[in-house]
Amino acid sequence: MPPVLCRLALLVLTGLLAACVPAEFGTGRAATQIALTGGVTLAAPRGYCVDSGSTRDRAEGGFVLFGNCAAIARDASRAQPAYPALLSATLGPAGGGPAALRPETVEGFFRSEAGRAVLARSGQAGDVELLAVRRVDDLLLLKIRDASAGGGGLQKGASYWRAITALGGRIAAFSVLPLEGARLSDTDQVGLLKAFVGASRAASAAKVASGSPTAG
């Protein structure tokens, strides 16, 4: 198996690509970005903040969920996001990813049973239908319908978009997860994904340029 697929398979085994959504937010802390082990900093568009209770930062990979800043901070004066959705980012092993991904290789993996199991919140390949695939610059965009149980305010059976790319030498998956009752168009979701990836790349580059130590 090619090295990239080995790393993707590792994410299947650890379950890191499946969205882990808390029953409720409200830690009282609402940071707009977070630095992870390995030199990657994740940041989201305006109105979205880190849910620290869902964050995982381990040698084999990381997971960060971003939600409504006002809800997380329990402060109605905080900025509201433009769209009613959660944003998630999943990273592969630090130092274990390529500088760039071959889209055709990654697309082939996610069309397989193992790949669809990664995309499903339930971890069951049969719950996921891959509706569309787009390649925009170095992003592989996947439109998915997931029949897994919603939970955490997420829609069951809703279609949503994920972006697969490389970030800081690691395989990364960024997702837009519409909340129950939300109506987000494909254009809205793809635009939000691109902003999410762009903000994280800019934050990571700024951290490296400043020479600041990376917090776990």
Secondary structure, DSSP 8 states (H G I E B T S, - for coil): --HHHHHHHHHHHHTTTS----S----S---SEEEETTTEEEE-STTEEE-GGG-EEETTEEEEEEEEHHHHHT-TTS---SSSEEEEEEE--TT-S-SS--HHHHHHHHHSHHHHHHHSTTS-GGGEEEEEEEEETTEEEEEEEE-S---TTB-TT-EEEEEEEEETTEEEEEEEEEBTT----HHHHHHHHHHHHHHHHHHHHHHHHHT-----
